[in-house]
């Protein structure tokens, strides 16, 4: 009979074939493992294989007594979908984070906050840089960017301003925006390339508009004065001459002597030149033209009218004869000429040779603002990578820990195992002076050496990090020992760590690597209990279940973490298992979603590109037109299925990759899933693919808003509206304005903007969001009936989240039962419903609230309200220690201002003012303007 592929795959339920305990490889060219009728299918499936794939499909042993139905072949997963078999627990390892990790983050944050508050104003940027390093280890990139802005705000010298301004620009990845050049200015002193080259401490002006667009007056003055001075260089104007070759350059002896002490000594001291009218200057490496320029500079003190080659001659002369004023003028002028990579590459060697501080700074600025592309340019990297290169930079005043930290972090992201990464980290270690700097550099070198499988060196660097106080590097030492065959030593290392410090999830996670059986599973359970955000325990348990042929349970285990923390590796595993279960639609959904997070992701332990697997899966699922996709997107959006929505958008973009609207929707979904890096990438693509000026301005506005530039975002929205009134421009403006404390007048203006947005053409997905936001503003203005109308209208176009707003309205009207029922509807409709359980708890009695909040925590342990509620209840019941323990449990894996503030308040009520102060300082490190914490912070200090 002619075998239909789908019939073949469905003819055998995989769970029926998973009752054996052994896993076998299916060989399509040999006899069928189930017996009977499968040879033709094997031949057909082989035709699907690509030449470069090695077939090693894994299939569970079938029950010996099972007989395939009459005239149907046994169900077989196509080999090209599982070319590398199933995942194995032996190949799973938890990642060692390449960042500083404290055993007591709250104390670390408190310490940093105290030092920021107490240090001198000229030292603040150093402590803010340390804060940047600490925030790098947290999950919120906005904290890192805020700290980086503060470091730039308080920077004093040009070098630090150049490095930090370039880093801020890199965080927005403007290199990916079509039409932007490296030296483009954002309009504020904060990142302005010209403002960065101005030395001095002026933190108040950092957010002011810069002077990039102004015409420099100096050049005009130079031209006028140059013309005048050129007319006055005749022989009778001078009283001596410098002879260079066959030419004489007349000058005024006093003017030349005033250039430096060496010139003064030569012309007025005891040297024979002081008695001569003509001095032979041919052996000093300057041309007659260059000397004439020196004569002119001795009069007008400017170099702006000279050509660059002449200025370089003057710079060399200034260095030889210690002419500081002339060197500074040449340095500044040459620095002002640097505007692109070609200029920088041409002049950087001159700058380093002559130790010209500003010229080197200007060249560095171009290299840094061209990152990450410049890190792949060998001629650029040789300026940074070797010890000799770092020493040359140091001689020019441009070798710093901040510079090499910036470069090495980009290198780690680009290629962790590369020689460039190693060399940059070695230079980082050489620049390290303070303890935290040595900890970071040594730890990161350990992580890189571990990735490169250079385990002896890895252990050395981890040990160096531990010696200067980085406890987390003990994990690296244990791992390196394990890789070198010393498993028991690694186990003892982690045992000692757990006994010496307050236990943390990552400690038990690491120890689980070095034990087996029940002890291993207990350690993994403890790791999850202490820190449910760690993905390795879920992955290990899931793969263990697959090895026991419990595929459904394995997927359920992965669903636990995917429900609140989406990552490519967990999505990959779930897709892998779905293929074995022949759930090709589920597998394709997950692969599309993970490719949205990481477009270059390699599946199956790095052996197959995700895009290729998409192509292999597509023939096995129902094909959708673009219209079908829009319907699917509406359904998934309305059921709050963000991963499903991402997959549909990815499918639509495969058919229409230049659709900026879809890229924008993609970014919104990614932000919902807290995938900010991927969301910003989608926003940049939306901006690049936009087909009109007004649309481009809106996407640029969102990029600016999401990176902390609210005023610039508003300006983009207003400019877009001036070109064409559109839903998205009005919505952006309303959203940005609402992100501040609104009084009645400003609230009414936001209402007006949202109403204008709703009058503009858009689809139901976005209009539902606008109606929901409008309802929220109406509630804040105590216009409950209007709010209810907005939420009802949003629900009518399937904006499911509007149930939450409507429940709030009912609650404010004292209709608690209606509010509770509304949230129950949201729970029933939404796939991601942790927030719905949390909100419903506000509309029921204490026992039911506890039940809802337990469910909310199970679904999403990162939500902080349940912990705060349970702690408050315990405090009301006079169980102070239990209340603090509840908060401490959450703070261990979720550093949150509200959690820290509440724990501080509990400590204060118990008279523990030291702990109160610590928690207040930790909270203020995260949010320096948190009013309640500032108020509480005053009490113990008073």
ZAMI-315761 format. One line per 5 residues: number of its first residue (from 1); their letters; for each residue x, y, z of C-alpha. Coordinates in steps of 0.5 Angstrom, whole numbers, plus 2048, in hexadecimal, padded with zeros to 3 digits. Layout:
<nodes>
NUM) a) X Y Z; ...
</nodes>
This chain:
<nodes>
1) xxxxx) 800 800 800; 802 807 7FF; 804 80A 806; 802 811 808; 807 814 80D
6) xxxxx) 802 817 811; 7FE 810 812; 804 80D 813; 806 811 819; 7FF 811 81C
11) xxxxx) 7FF 809 81C; 802 808 822; 801 80C 829; 808 80E 82B; 806 80D 833
16) xxxxx) 804 806 831; 80B 805 82F; 80F 808 835; 80D 802 83A; 814 7FF 839
21) xxxxx) 81A 801 83C; 81F 801 837; 820 806 831; 822 804 82A; 825 807 824
26) xxxxx) 820 806 81E; 823 804 818; 81F 805 812; 823 801 80E; 822 7FB 812
31) xxxxx) 81D 7F7 815; 817 7FB 818; 818 7FA 820; 810 7F9 821; 810 7F4 81B
36) xxxxx) 80C 7F4 815; 80A 7F9 80F; 80F 7FE 810; 815 7FE 80B; 811 802 806
41) xxxxx) 811 808 80B; 818 807 80D; 81A 808 805; 815 80E 805; 818 811 80B
46) xxxxx) 81F 811 809; 81D 815 803; 81C 81B 807; 823 81B 80A; 828 820 809
51) xxxxx) 82F 81D 807; 832 821 80C; 82E 81E 812; 830 817 815; 82A 813 817
56) xxxxx) 82A 811 81E; 822 811 820; 820 80F 827; 81A 80A 828; 817 807 82E
61) xxxxx) 817 800 82E; 810 7FD 82C; 80C 7F8 830; 80E 7F1 82D; 806 7EF 82D
66) xxxxx) 804 7F5 829; 802 7F4 822; 801 7FA 81D; 7FA 7FB 81A; 7F8 7F7 814
71) xxxxx) 7FB 7FB 80E; 7FE 800 812; 806 801 813; 808 802 81A; 809 80A 81C
76) xxxxx) 810 80C 81B; 813 813 81C; 816 816 816; 81E 815 817; 81F 81C 815
81) xxxxx) 81B 81F 81A; 820 81B 81F; 826 81A 81C; 82A 81B 823; 826 816 827
86) xxxxx) 823 818 82E; 826 81D 833; 82A 81A 838; 82B 81C 83F; 832 81B 83F
91) xxxxx) 833 820 83A; 82F 825 83E; 833 82A 843; 831 831 846; 834 837 844
96) xxxxx) 839 83B 848; 837 842 847; 83D 847 845; 83B 84C 84A; 83C 84E 851
101) xxxxx) 837 84A 856; 837 84B 85D; 835 846 863; 831 84C 865; 82E 851 860
106) xxxxx) 82A 855 865; 831 857 869; 835 858 862; 830 85D 860; 82F 861 866
111) xxxxx) 837 861 867; 837 864 860; 831 869 861; 835 86C 868; 83B 86D 864
116) xxxxx) 838 871 85E; 835 875 863; 83B 876 867; 841 877 862; 843 87D 85F
121) xxxxx) 840 880 859; 846 87E 855; 846 877 857; 83F 875 856; 840 873 84F
126) xxxxx) 844 86D 851; 83F 86B 856; 839 86B 851; 83E 867 84C; 83E 862 852
131) xxxxx) 837 862 852; 836 861 84B; 83A 85B 84C; 836 858 851; 82F 85A 84E
136) xxxxx) 832 856 848; 831 850 84C; 829 852 84D; 824 850 848; 822 857 846
141) xxxxx) 826 85B 841; 823 862 843; 826 862 84A; 82D 861 846; 82B 866 841
146) xxxxx) 829 86B 847; 830 86A 84A; 834 86B 844; 830 872 843; 832 874 84A
151) xxxxx) 839 872 849; 83A 876 843; 836 87C 846; 83C 87C 84C; 841 87A 847
156) xxxxx) 847 880 848; 84C 87E 842; 84C 87D 83B; 84E 876 83B; 848 874 83F
161) xxxxx) 843 878 83C; 845 875 835; 844 86E 837; 83E 86F 83B; 83A 873 836
166) xxxxx) 83C 86E 831; 83A 868 835; 833 86C 836; 832 86C 82F; 834 865 82E
171) xxxxx) 82F 863 833; 82A 866 82E; 82D 862 828; 82D 868 823; 832 864 81F
176) xxxxx) 82C 860 81D; 828 866 81B; 828 868 813; 82A 86F 812; 82E 870 818
181) xxxxx) 835 871 818; 83A 870 81E; 83B 877 820; 834 879 81F; 832 87D 825
186) xxxxx) 82B 87C 829; 82B 883 82B; 82D 883 832; 833 884 836; 832 87D 839
191) xxxxx) 835 879 832; 837 87F 82E; 83E 87D 82B; 840 884 82B; 83E 886 832
196) xxxxx) 842 87F 834; 848 882 832; 847 888 837; 84B 887 83E; 847 889 844
201) xxxxx) 842 887 849; 83B 88A 848; 836 885 84A; 830 88A 849; 831 88B 842
206) xxxxx) 831 884 840; 82A 884 83D; 82A 88B 83A; 82A 88B 832; 831 88B 830
211) xxxxx) 835 890 82B; 836 88C 825; 832 890 820; 836 896 822; 83B 899 81D
216) xxxxx) 842 899 821; 844 8A0 821; 84B 89E 822; 84C 89C 81B; 849 8A3 818
221) xxxxx) 84E 8A7 81D; 854 8A3 81B; 852 8A4 814; 852 8AC 815; 858 8AC 81A
226) xxxxx) 85C 8A7 815; 85B 8AC 80F; 85D 8B2 814; 864 8AE 816; 866 8AB 80F
231) xxxxx) 866 8B3 80D; 86B 8B4 813; 870 8AF 812; 875 8B3 80E; 87C 8B3 810
236) xxxxx) 87C 8BA 813; 877 8B7 818; 87C 8B2 81B; 883 8B3 81F; 885 8AC 81D
241) xxxxx) 884 8A6 819; 884 89E 819; 888 89B 813; 885 895 810; 888 892 80A
246) xxxxx) 889 898 805; 883 89C 808; 883 8A1 80E; 87D 8A2 812; 87D 8A9 816
251) xxxxx) 87A 8A9 81D; 87A 8AE 823; 87F 8AB 828; 87A 8AC 82E; 874 8A9 82B
256) xxxxx) 878 8A3 82A; 87B 8A3 831; 874 8A4 834; 872 89D 831; 876 899 836
261) xxxxx) 87C 899 83B; 880 895 836; 87F 89A 831; 880 89F 836; 887 89C 838
266) xxxxx) 889 89B 831; 888 8A2 82F; 889 8A6 835; 88D 8A2 83A; 895 8A0 839
271) xxxxx) 894 89C 833; 898 89E 82D; 891 89F 829; 88F 8A5 82E; 895 8A9 82A
276) xxxxx) 893 8A7 823; 88E 8AB 81E; 88E 8A4 81A; 88D 89D 81D; 88D 897 819
281) xxxxx) 887 893 81B; 888 88E 815; 889 888 81A; 882 889 81E; 87D 885 819
286) xxxxx) 879 88B 817; 878 88E 810; 879 896 80F; 872 896 80E; 871 893 815
291) xxxxx) 875 898 818; 872 89D 815; 86B 89B 818; 86F 89A 81F; 871 8A2 81E
296) xxxxx) 86A 8A4 81C; 867 8A0 822; 86C 8A3 827; 868 8AA 825; 861 8A7 824
301) xxxxx) 861 8A1 829; 85C 89E 824; 85D 898 81F; 856 898 81C; 859 89A 815
306) xxxxx) 85E 895 814; 85D 88F 810; 85E 888 814; 865 886 812; 867 88D 814
311) xxxxx) 864 88C 81B; 867 885 81B; 86E 889 81A; 86C 88E 820; 86A 888 824
316) xxxxx) 870 885 824; 874 88B 825; 870 88D 82B; 872 886 82E; 879 887 82C
321) xxxxx) 87A 88E 82F; 875 88D 835; 870 892 832; 86A 890 836; 865 896 833
326) xxxxx) 867 894 82C; 866 88D 82D; 85F 88E 831; 85D 892 82B; 85F 88D 826
331) xxxxx) 85C 887 82A; 856 88B 82A; 856 88D 823; 857 886 820; 852 883 825
336) xxxxx) 84D 887 822; 84F 884 81B; 84D 87D 81C; 846 87B 81A; 846 874 817
341) xxxxx) 84A 86E 817; 84F 870 812; 851 876 815; 852 872 81C; 856 86D 819
346) xxxxx) 85B 872 815; 85C 876 81C; 85C 871 822; 863 86F 821; 865 877 821
351) xxxxx) 861 878 827; 864 872 82A; 86B 874 828; 86B 87B 82A; 866 879 831
356) xxxxx) 861 87E 82E; 85B 87D 833; 856 880 82F; 858 87D 829; 858 876 82B
361) xxxxx) 851 877 82F; 84E 87A 828; 851 874 825; 84F 86F 82A; 848 872 82A
366) xxxxx) 847 870 823; 849 869 824; 845 868 82A; 83F 86B 827; 840 866 821
371) xxxxx) 83F 860 826; 83D 85B 825; 840 85B 81E; 847 85E 81F; 848 858 824
376) xxxxx) 849 854 81E; 84E 858 81B; 855 856 81C; 858 85D 81B; 853 860 820
381) xxxxx) 854 85A 825; 85C 85A 825; 85B 861 828; 858 85E 82E; 85A 856 82F
386) xxxxx) 861 856 831; 865 858 837; 869 85C 833; 863 85F 830; 860 861 837
391) xxxxx) 866 864 839; 866 869 833; 85F 86A 835; 861 86C 83C; 867 870 83A
396) xxxxx) 861 874 836; 85D 874 83C; 858 86F 839; 859 868 83C; 853 867 842
401) xxxxx) 84F 862 845; 849 865 842; 84C 865 83B; 84D 85E 83B; 847 85C 83F
406) xxxxx) 843 85F 839; 847 85B 834; 847 854 837; 840 854 838; 83F 855 831
411) xxxxx) 844 850 82F; 841 84B 834; 83A 84C 831; 83D 84B 82A; 841 845 82B
416) xxxxx) 843 843 832; 848 83E 82F; 84C 843 82B; 854 845 82C; 851 84C 82C
421) xxxxx) 84D 84B 832; 852 848 836; 857 84D 834; 852 853 836; 851 84F 83C
426) xxxxx) 858 84F 83E; 859 856 83D; 853 857 841; 856 853 847; 85C 858 846
431) xxxxx) 858 85E 847; 855 85B 84D; 857 85F 853; 851 85F 858; 84E 858 85B
436) xxxxx) 848 858 857; 84C 859 851; 851 853 852; 84B 84F 854; 847 850 84D
441) xxxxx) 84D 84F 849; 850 849 84C; 849 846 84C; 847 848 845; 84E 845 843
446) xxxxx) 84C 83E 846; 845 83E 843; 849 83F 83C; 84E 83A 83D; 849 835 83F
451) xxxxx) 845 836 839; 84C 835 835; 84D 82E 839; 853 831 83C; 851 82E 843
456) xxxxx) 858 82F 846; 858 837 844; 851 837 846; 852 835 84D; 858 83A 84E
461) xxxxx) 854 840 84C; 84E 83D 850; 853 83C 856; 855 843 855; 84E 846 855
466) xxxxx) 84D 842 85C; 853 845 85F; 851 84C 85E; 84A 84B 861; 845 848 85C
471) xxxxx) 842 842 85F; 83E 840 859; 844 83F 855; 845 838 859; 83F 836 855
476) xxxxx) 845 836 84F; 84A 833 853; 845 82D 854; 843 82D 84D; 84B 82D 84B
481) xxxxx) 84D 828 850; 847 823 84D; 849 824 846; 850 822 848; 84D 81C 84B
486) xxxxx) 84D 81E 852; 846 81D 853; 846 81B 85B; 84A 821 85C; 845 826 858
491) xxxxx) 840 823 85D; 844 824 863; 845 82B 860; 83D 82C 860; 83C 829 866
496) xxxxx) 840 82E 86A; 83D 834 866; 836 832 868; 838 831 870; 83C 837 870
501) xxxxx) 837 83C 86D; 830 83D 86D; 82D 838 868; 82B 83B 861; 828 837 85B
506) xxxxx) 82E 837 857; 832 834 85C; 82E 82E 85C; 82D 82E 855; 835 82D 854
511) xxxxx) 835 828 859; 830 824 856; 835 823 850; 83A 81F 854; 835 81A 857
516) xxxxx) 830 815 855; 829 812 856; 825 814 85B; 82A 819 85E; 82B 81C 857
521) xxxxx) 823 81D 857; 822 820 85E; 828 825 85C; 824 827 856; 81E 828 85A
526) xxxxx) 821 82C 85F; 824 830 85A; 81D 831 857; 81A 833 85E; 81F 838 85F
531) xxxxx) 820 83B 858; 81A 839 854; 81D 83D 84E; 823 838 84D; 821 835 846
536) xxxxx) 826 82F 847; 822 82B 84C; 81C 82B 848; 820 829 842; 823 823 846
541) xxxxx) 81D 821 848; 81A 821 842; 81F 81D 83E; 81F 818 844; 818 817 843
546) xxxxx) 819 816 83B; 81E 811 83D; 819 80D 841; 814 80E 83B; 810 813 83E
551) xxxxx) 80F 818 839; 809 81B 83B; 80C 81C 842; 812 81F 83F; 80E 825 83B
556) xxxxx) 80A 826 841; 811 827 845; 813 82C 840; 80C 830 840; 80E 832 847
561) xxxxx) 813 836 845; 811 838 83E; 80B 83B 842; 80F 841 845; 816 841 842
566) xxxxx) 816 840 83A; 81D 83D 838; 820 83A 831; 823 834 835; 81C 832 838
571) xxxxx) 818 833 832; 81D 82F 82E; 81C 829 833; 815 82A 833; 815 82A 82B
576) xxxxx) 819 824 82B; 815 820 830; 80F 822 82B; 812 81F 825; 812 819 829
581) xxxxx) 80B 819 82B; 809 81B 823; 807 822 826; 80A 825 820; 805 82B 820
586) xxxxx) 808 82C 828; 80F 82B 825; 80F 830 820; 80B 835 825; 811 834 829
591) xxxxx) 817 835 824; 814 83B 821; 813 83E 828; 81A 83C 82A; 81D 83F 823
596) xxxxx) 819 846 825; 81D 846 82B; 824 844 828; 824 844 820; 82A 840 820
601) xxxxx) 828 83B 824; 82B 834 823; 827 82E 825; 829 827 827; 82F 829 82B
606) xxxxx) 832 82E 826; 831 829 820; 82B 82C 81C; 829 833 81B; 822 834 81D
611) xxxxx) 820 837 816; 821 830 813; 81D 82D 818; 817 831 817; 818 82F 80F
616) xxxxx) 818 828 811; 812 829 816; 80E 82D 811; 80B 827 80D; 808 824 813
621) xxxxx) 804 829 815; 7FE 82C 812; 800 832 80D; 7FD 839 80F; 7FC 83F 80A
626) xxxxx) 7FD 846 80D; 7F6 847 80E; 7F6 840 812; 7FC 843 816; 7F8 849 818
631) xxxxx) 7F2 845 81B; 7F7 841 81E; 7FB 847 821; 7F4 84A 824; 7F2 843 827
636) xxxxx) 7F9 843 82A; 7F9 84A 82C; 7F2 84A 82F; 7F4 843 833; 7FA 847 836
641) xxxxx) 7FF 841 833; 805 845 832; 809 840 82F; 804 83E 82A; 803 845 828
646) xxxxx) 80B 845 827; 80B 83F 823; 805 842 81E; 809 848 81D; 80F 845 81B
651) xxxxx) 80B 841 816; 808 847 813; 80F 84A 813; 812 844 80F; 80D 846 80A
656) xxxxx) 80E 84E 80A; 814 84F 80E; 814 857 80C; 80D 858 810; 80F 85D 815
661) xxxxx) 808 85C 819; 80A 855 81A; 811 857 81D; 80D 85C 822; 808 857 824
666) xxxxx) 80E 852 825; 811 857 82A; 80B 858 82E; 80A 850 82F; 812 850 831
671) xxxxx) 811 855 836; 80B 851 839; 810 84B 83A; 815 850 83D; 81A 84E 837
676) xxxxx) 81C 856 836; 822 854 832; 81E 851 82D; 819 856 82D; 81E 85B 82C
681) xxxxx) 821 858 826; 819 857 823; 818 85E 824; 81F 860 820; 81C 85C 81B
686) xxxxx) 816 85F 81B; 819 866 81A; 81D 863 814; 818 860 810; 813 866 811
691) xxxxx) 811 869 80B; 80F 870 80D; 812 875 811; 80C 876 816; 80D 86E 817
696) xxxxx) 814 86F 818; 814 874 81D; 80F 870 821; 813 86A 822; 819 86E 823
701) xxxxx) 815 872 829; 814 86B 82C; 81B 869 82C; 81D 86F 82F; 817 86E 834
706) xxxxx) 819 867 836; 821 869 837; 81F 86F 83C; 81E 875 837; 817 877 839
711) xxxxx) 818 87E 836; 81B 87C 830; 815 877 82F; 810 87C 830; 814 881 82B
716) xxxxx) 813 87B 825; 80C 87A 827; 80A 881 826; 80F 882 81F; 80B 87C 81D
721) xxxxx) 804 87F 81E; 806 885 81B; 808 881 814; 802 87C 815; 7FC 87B 81A
726) xxxxx) 7FD 873 81C; 7FB 86F 821; 802 86D 823; 804 874 824; 7FF 876 828
731) xxxxx) 7FF 870 82C; 807 871 82D; 806 878 830; 800 876 835; 804 870 837
736) xxxxx) 80A 874 838; 806 87A 83C; 803 875 840; 809 872 843; 80A 877 848
741) xxxxx) 806 87A 84E; 800 87D 84A; 7FB 882 84D; 7F4 883 84B; 7F6 888 845
746) xxxxx) 7FC 883 842; 7F7 87D 843; 7F2 881 83F; 7F7 882 83A; 7F9 87B 83A
751) xxxxx) 7F1 879 839; 7F1 87E 833; 7F7 87B 830; 7F4 874 830; 7EE 876 82D
756) xxxxx) 7F1 879 828; 7F5 872 827; 7EF 86F 827; 7EC 873 821; 7F2 871 81D
761) xxxxx) 7F2 86B 819; 7F5 864 81C; 7F3 85D 81D; 7EF 85A 823; 7F6 858 827
766) xxxxx) 7F8 85F 828; 7F2 862 829; 7F0 85D 82E; 7F7 860 832; 7F5 867 831
771) xxxxx) 7EE 866 834; 7F1 862 83A; 7F6 868 83B; 7F0 86D 83A; 7EC 869 83F
776) xxxxx) 7F2 869 844; 7F3 871 844; 7EB 872 845; 7EC 86D 84B; 7F1 872 84E
781) xxxxx) 7ED 878 84C; 7E7 874 850; 7E3 874 84A; 7E1 86D 84B; 7DB 86C 846
786) xxxxx) 7DF 86F 840; 7E4 86A 842; 7DF 864 842; 7DD 866 83B; 7E5 866 839
791) xxxxx) 7E6 85F 83C; 7DF 85D 839; 7E1 85F 832; 7E8 85C 833; 7E5 855 834
796) xxxxx) 7E0 856 82F; 7E7 856 82A; 7EA 850 82E; 7EF 854 832; 7EE 84F 838
801) xxxxx) 7F3 853 83D; 7ED 858 83D; 7E9 853 842; 7EF 855 847; 7ED 85D 846
806) xxxxx) 7E5 85B 847; 7E6 857 84D; 7EA 85D 850; 7E4 862 84E; 7DF 85D 851
811) xxxxx) 7E3 85D 858; 7E4 864 858; 7DC 864 858; 7DC 85F 85D; 7DA 85A 859
816) xxxxx) 7DF 854 85B; 7DB 84E 859; 7DB 851 852; 7E2 853 852; 7E4 84C 854
821) xxxxx) 7DF 849 84F; 7E3 84D 84A; 7EA 84B 84C; 7E7 844 84C; 7E5 845 844
826) xxxxx) 7ED 847 843; 7EF 841 846; 7EB 83D 842; 7ED 840 83B; 7F4 842 83D
831) xxxxx) 7FA 83D 83C; 7FF 841 840; 7FA 843 846; 7FF 844 84C; 7FD 84B 84C
836) xxxxx) 7F6 849 84C; 7F6 845 852; 7FA 84A 855; 7F5 850 854; 7EF 84B 855
841) xxxxx) 7F2 84A 85C; 7F0 852 85E; 7E9 850 85D; 7E8 84A 861; 7E9 848 869
846) xxxxx) 7EF 847 86C; 7EF 83F 86B; 7ED 840 864; 7F2 845 863; 7F8 841 866
851) xxxxx) 7F6 83B 861; 7F6 840 85B; 7FD 843 85D; 800 83C 85E; 7FD 83A 857
856) xxxxx) 800 841 854; 807 83F 857; 807 838 854; 806 83B 84E; 80A 841 84E
861) xxxxx) 80F 841 854; 812 848 852; 80B 84B 854; 80D 84F 85A; 806 851 85D
866) xxxxx) 804 84A 85F; 80A 84A 864; 809 851 866; 802 84F 868; 803 848 86B
871) xxxxx) 809 84C 86F; 804 851 871; 7FF 84C 874; 804 849 878; 806 850 87B
876) xxxxx) 7FF 851 87D; 7FF 84A 880; 805 84C 884; 80A 847 880; 80F 84C 87F
881) xxxxx) 815 847 87E; 810 843 879; 80E 84A 875; 816 84C 874; 817 845 872
886) xxxxx) 812 845 86D; 815 84B 86A; 81C 849 86A; 81A 843 866; 818 847 861
891) xxxxx) 81D 84C 861; 823 847 860; 821 846 859; 81D 84C 858; 820 853 85A
896) xxxxx) 81A 857 85A; 819 85E 85D; 812 85D 860; 814 856 863; 81B 85A 866
901) xxxxx) 816 860 869; 811 85B 86C; 817 857 870; 81A 85E 872; 813 860 875
906) xxxxx) 813 859 878; 81A 85A 87B; 818 861 87D; 812 85F 881; 816 85A 885
911) xxxxx) 81B 85F 887; 821 85C 882; 823 862 87F; 82A 860 87D; 826 85B 878
916) xxxxx) 821 860 877; 826 865 874; 829 85F 870; 823 85E 86C; 821 865 86B
921) xxxxx) 828 866 868; 827 860 864; 820 862 861; 823 869 860; 829 866 85C
926) xxxxx) 824 863 857; 81F 869 857; 822 870 85B; 81C 874 85A; 817 86F 85E
931) xxxxx) 813 873 862; 811 86E 867; 818 86B 868; 81B 872 869; 816 874 86E
936) xxxxx) 817 86E 872; 81F 86E 871; 81F 875 875; 81C 872 87B; 822 86D 87E
941) xx) 827 873 87C; 823 878 880
</nodes>
